[in-house]
């Protein structure tokens, strides 16, 4: 396999709107730093509001974490609905579930309104159980969806073979209104929409530091009344909020195109699902629009390593296990793979905050999943515009930087950041209960 990101390969042959880096000193009303899904969503929400808006991105739009994503547009991310209900109760879980649902809706609206070419396709979600514990996870998820009033369907091991022909899954739960997409293609297509609306976009322009209202780049600067920060891999030299975020590493691979017969051997009913399993470091897969298999996963050893791993060892193991579930695909070749580091907070929920000392700075970080990123960017833009006060109050208790975490920070000083984040993440997924620890809304935070 080649160490190469397939989504970049997929841009070849498509019309490309080249945008140069910033090489001057400019000013604006609102500056958005970061051109992934969050930043693009924020910039779009600021369109046509009578404001001068600038968007800068160190890569190309969608070229960093967004462009390494598998493109699952599902409310599930690192936390299943059953885990949200345990943590926040049914009402709290439903409020949080609205976040990615709204994020998906925003993406879908843009795709349809602007006729974006981004491999957008309807793909129902299928959560697959492995073994006895996995079947229990499936039943827990169904029960949670019933409590929340969400539609879904459960399959036992025998029934499951009618929709996905595999060996070893103990059952599954499915639900609709989820989609697949190329996040990179989406952001690149949105670039044209933003620039046509008068937003100044600069690619290959990294924000190096902030001094007062000015963000400095290598060859220029932007002075802005308001600044929205939507970047990943934040450094301490850029902001103290770098302490509040770390990364989890996963791997993705893509296959050669599958034949109709091969697709039928996986999905005998003809319905193509996006799937993930019940293991702690789960595997996930779906088909692209041109019928290539996207397969991702990781290992407990590499998930929280400080440095990115580029070896194919982990993804080779993921592929081997995948073929054990689908022996009819033993011959299938995976041609490219790439690693990705997903920024996350200690409890797997995003943090949205306005800096106390610099209230013109709005931060969005630790956002896992394109739907959550879509919502969060739009949310911060509405905070700047002052149009979402009820939602500010509604979501504050979940996204505040002042929310409590399970383990004390001295663990990081003694054992390191990977240990602290792995402990907090595990606790958040399987044990944490937050219903009695709700934050009090404070408008200065947003």
MOKA-V905769 format. One record per residue. N is the residue number from 0. RES is the residue in one letter. SS is DSSP state (helix for helix, strand for strand, loop for the rest). PSI is psi in degrees with one decimal (none if undefined). Layout:
N/RES/SS/PSI
N/RES/SS/PSI
This chain:
0/X/loop/145.7
1/X/strand/139.2
2/X/strand/89.2
3/X/loop/137.3
4/X/loop/116.3
5/X/helix/-34.4
6/X/helix/-35.0
7/X/helix/-42.3
8/X/helix/-37.4
9/X/helix/-15.3
10/X/helix/-19.9
11/X/loop/132.8
12/X/loop/-11.4
13/X/loop/151.0
14/X/loop/134.2
15/X/loop/125.3
16/X/loop/97.8
17/X/loop/131.3
18/X/loop/131.0
19/X/loop/168.5
20/X/loop/163.3
21/X/loop/128.3
22/X/loop/28.5
23/X/loop/176.9
24/X/strand/117.4
25/X/strand/171.9
26/X/strand/160.2
27/X/strand/175.1
28/X/strand/-47.3
29/X/strand/129.4
30/X/strand/129.9
31/X/strand/122.8
32/X/strand/114.8
33/X/loop/120.3
34/X/loop/33.8
35/X/loop/-160.4
36/X/helix/-41.2
37/X/helix/-49.2
38/X/helix/-41.7
39/X/helix/-39.8
40/X/helix/-40.6
41/X/helix/-46.7
42/X/helix/-40.4
43/X/helix/-38.7
44/X/helix/-22.6
45/X/loop/-5.1
46/X/loop/142.6
47/X/loop/36.0
48/X/loop/12.7
49/X/loop/20.2
50/X/loop/148.3
51/X/loop/117.6
52/X/strand/136.9
53/X/strand/138.9
54/X/strand/125.5
55/X/strand/145.2
56/X/loop/133.2
57/X/loop/-24.0
58/X/loop/-143.2
59/X/loop/160.8
60/X/loop/127.8
61/X/loop/7.5
62/X/loop/-8.3
63/X/loop/-120.6
64/X/loop/-40.7
65/X/helix/-40.5
66/X/helix/-2.2
67/X/helix/-3.4
68/X/loop/155.2
69/X/loop/-10.4
70/X/loop/31.4
71/X/strand/116.0
72/X/strand/81.6
73/X/loop/147.1
74/X/loop/-26.3
75/X/loop/138.2
76/X/loop/-108.7
77/X/loop/-11.3
78/X/loop/123.3
79/X/loop/163.2
80/X/helix/-40.5
81/X/helix/-35.1
82/X/helix/-35.8
83/X/helix/-39.8
84/X/helix/-41.4
85/X/helix/-39.7
86/X/helix/-43.1
87/X/helix/1.3
88/X/helix/170.7
89/X/helix/-47.1
90/X/helix/-42.8
91/X/helix/-40.7
92/X/helix/-39.7
93/X/helix/-38.6
94/X/helix/-44.0
95/X/helix/-36.8
96/X/helix/-29.7
97/X/helix/-28.9
98/X/helix/-60.0
99/X/helix/-29.3
100/X/helix/-43.5
101/X/helix/-38.1
102/X/helix/-42.6
103/X/helix/-42.5
104/X/helix/-40.9
105/X/helix/-43.5
106/X/helix/-47.5
107/X/helix/-42.9
108/X/helix/-44.3
109/X/helix/-42.4
110/X/helix/-45.1
111/X/helix/-40.7
112/X/helix/-42.6
113/X/helix/1.7
114/X/loop/54.2
115/X/loop/137.7
116/X/loop/97.6
117/X/loop/28.1
118/X/loop/37.3
119/X/loop/126.7
120/X/strand/146.8
121/X/strand/126.9
122/X/loop/108.7
123/X/loop/152.4
124/X/strand/144.8
125/X/strand/111.1
126/X/strand/115.7
127/X/strand/128.6
128/X/strand/144.1
129/X/strand/120.5
130/X/helix/-171.7
131/X/helix/-46.0
132/X/helix/-35.1
133/X/helix/-39.1
134/X/helix/-36.3
135/X/helix/-39.9
136/X/helix/-41.0
137/X/helix/-45.4
138/X/helix/-37.5
139/X/helix/-40.1
140/X/helix/-41.7
141/X/helix/-46.0
142/X/helix/-41.1
143/X/helix/-42.0
144/X/helix/-36.0
145/X/helix/-42.3
146/X/helix/-38.9
147/X/helix/-7.4
148/X/loop/24.1
149/X/loop/140.8
150/X/loop/142.8
151/X/loop/171.1
152/X/strand/136.7
153/X/strand/146.6
154/X/strand/129.6
155/X/strand/-179.3
156/X/helix/-41.3
157/X/helix/-43.8
158/X/helix/-33.5
159/X/helix/-30.8
160/X/loop/-17.0
161/X/loop/-20.9
162/X/loop/-23.6
163/X/loop/117.3
164/X/loop/93.0
165/X/loop/165.8
166/X/loop/121.7
167/X/loop/-11.8
168/X/strand/136.9
169/X/strand/-5.5
170/X/strand/178.8
171/X/strand/160.5
172/X/strand/137.6
173/X/strand/156.3
174/X/strand/161.2
175/X/loop/-171.8
176/X/loop/36.7
177/X/loop/160.1
178/X/strand/164.6
179/X/strand/152.2
180/X/loop/158.6
181/X/loop/109.2
182/X/helix/-36.0
183/X/helix/-48.7
184/X/helix/-37.1
185/X/helix/-50.5
186/X/helix/-37.2
187/X/helix/-38.4
188/X/helix/-37.9
189/X/helix/-23.7
190/X/helix/-42.3
191/X/helix/-38.4
192/X/helix/-44.1
193/X/helix/-47.4
194/X/helix/-35.5
195/X/helix/-27.6
196/X/loop/2.9
197/X/loop/2.9
198/X/loop/132.7
199/X/strand/119.8
200/X/strand/133.5
201/X/strand/119.9
202/X/loop/170.8
203/X/loop/39.7
204/X/loop/97.1
205/X/loop/134.0
206/X/loop/116.9
207/X/loop/-38.6
208/X/strand/162.8
209/X/strand/129.0
210/X/strand/113.0
211/X/loop/-124.7
212/X/loop/10.9
213/X/strand/131.3
214/X/strand/125.7
215/X/strand/137.6
216/X/loop/-175.1
217/X/loop/-40.9
218/X/loop/14.5
219/X/loop/-167.4
220/X/strand/159.3
221/X/strand/122.5
222/X/strand/129.5
223/X/strand/148.8
224/X/strand/-42.0
225/X/strand/144.6
226/X/strand/128.4
227/X/strand/121.4
228/X/strand/115.9
229/X/loop/56.6
230/X/loop/158.7
231/X/loop/171.9
232/X/loop/43.9
233/X/loop/140.6
234/X/loop/159.0
235/X/loop/-30.6
236/X/loop/-20.3
237/X/loop/-44.2
238/X/loop/148.8
239/X/helix/-15.4
240/X/helix/-8.3
241/X/helix/-25.3
242/X/helix/-25.1
243/X/helix/4.9
244/X/loop/146.7
245/X/strand/-179.3
246/X/strand/148.4
247/X/strand/136.4
248/X/strand/134.1
249/X/strand/174.1
250/X/strand/147.4
251/X/strand/150.3
252/X/strand/159.8
253/X/strand/142.9
254/X/strand/173.0
255/X/strand/162.1
256/X/strand/140.0
257/X/loop/146.3
258/X/loop/165.9
259/X/helix/-38.1
260/X/helix/-40.1
261/X/helix/-39.6
262/X/helix/-41.5
263/X/helix/-31.0
264/X/helix/-21.0
265/X/helix/-50.2
266/X/loop/80.5
267/X/loop/-22.4
268/X/loop/-11.2
269/X/loop/-11.7
270/X/loop/124.7
271/X/loop/116.4
272/X/loop/158.4
273/X/strand/131.7
274/X/strand/150.0
275/X/strand/157.9
276/X/strand/-179.0
277/X/loop/4.0
278/X/loop/160.3
279/X/loop/-53.4
280/X/loop/89.3
281/X/loop/156.3
282/X/loop/153.6
283/X/strand/148.5
284/X/strand/154.1
285/X/strand/166.7
286/X/strand/140.8
287/X/loop/174.3
288/X/loop/-27.0
289/X/loop/25.0
290/X/loop/34.3
291/X/strand/144.6
292/X/strand/120.8
293/X/strand/122.7
294/X/strand/128.8
295/X/strand/164.1
296/X/strand/-170.8
297/X/loop/-158.5
298/X/loop/154.3
299/X/loop/-30.3
300/X/loop/-40.8
301/X/loop/-11.5
302/X/loop/-46.0
303/X/loop/24.9
304/X/loop/145.0
305/X/loop/-36.9
306/X/loop/147.9
307/X/loop/135.4
308/X/loop/131.7
309/X/loop/-6.2
310/X/loop/149.3
311/X/loop/2.0
312/X/helix/-47.0
313/X/helix/-48.4
314/X/helix/-29.9
315/X/helix/-41.9
316/X/helix/-39.6
317/X/helix/-43.3
318/X/helix/-42.3
319/X/helix/-45.7
320/X/helix/-39.2
321/X/helix/-43.7
322/X/helix/-21.7
323/X/helix/-33.0
324/X/helix/-29.2
325/X/loop/74.6
326/X/helix/-22.1
327/X/helix/-13.2
328/X/helix/19.3
329/X/loop/-30.8
330/X/loop/-11.3
331/X/loop/132.5
332/X/loop/132.9
333/X/strand/124.0
334/X/strand/-25.4
335/X/strand/151.2
336/X/strand/158.9
337/X/strand/145.2
338/X/strand/158.6
339/X/strand/140.2
340/X/strand/117.2
341/X/strand/119.8
342/X/strand/136.6
343/X/strand/154.9
344/X/loop/-178.4
345/X/loop/-22.8
346/X/loop/14.3
347/X/loop/10.3
348/X/loop/150.3
349/X/loop/159.2
350/X/strand/127.9
351/X/strand/123.8
352/X/strand/150.7
353/X/strand/129.4
354/X/loop/130.1
355/X/loop/-45.5
356/X/loop/-22.9
357/X/loop/77.2
358/X/loop/-7.1
359/X/loop/-5.3
360/X/strand/122.9
361/X/strand/129.6
362/X/strand/143.5
363/X/strand/118.3
364/X/strand/163.5
365/X/loop/34.0
366/X/loop/116.2
367/X/loop/116.5
368/X/loop/136.2
369/X/helix/-40.5
370/X/helix/-42.1
371/X/helix/-39.9
372/X/helix/-41.0
373/X/helix/-46.8
374/X/helix/-47.6
375/X/helix/-40.8
376/X/helix/-44.9
377/X/helix/-40.8
378/X/helix/-46.6
379/X/helix/-37.9
380/X/helix/-40.7
381/X/helix/-31.4
382/X/helix/-43.8
383/X/helix/-40.2
384/X/helix/-18.4
385/X/loop/31.1
386/X/loop/5.7
387/X/loop/41.8
388/X/helix/-44.7
389/X/helix/-40.9
390/X/helix/-31.1
391/X/helix/-45.4
392/X/helix/-39.9
393/X/helix/-40.6
394/X/helix/-4.6
395/X/helix/-44.5
396/X/helix/-22.1
397/X/helix/-34.4
398/X/helix/-1.2
399/X/loop/143.9
400/X/loop/-9.8
401/X/loop/4.2
402/X/loop/150.9
403/X/loop/153.2
404/X/loop/163.2
405/X/loop/-42.4
406/X/loop/144.2
407/X/loop/153.9
408/X/loop/-16.1
409/X/helix/-21.4
410/X/helix/-38.8
411/X/helix/-40.5
412/X/helix/-32.4
413/X/helix/-46.3
414/X/helix/-12.2
415/X/loop/159.7
416/X/helix/-41.0
417/X/helix/-38.0
418/X/helix/-46.2
419/X/helix/-46.6
420/X/helix/-35.8
421/X/helix/-39.5
422/X/helix/-47.8
423/X/helix/-41.3
424/X/helix/-44.3
425/X/helix/-44.3
426/X/helix/-41.5
427/X/helix/-37.9
428/X/helix/-37.5
429/X/helix/-14.2
430/X/loop/-25.1
431/X/loop/140.1
432/X/loop/122.6
433/X/loop/1.5
434/X/loop/-24.3
435/X/loop/4.3
436/X/loop/37.0
437/X/loop/139.1
438/X/loop/157.4
439/X/loop/133.8
440/X/loop/135.7
441/X/loop/115.1
442/X/helix/-22.0
443/X/helix/-20.6
444/X/helix/-26.5
445/X/loop/none
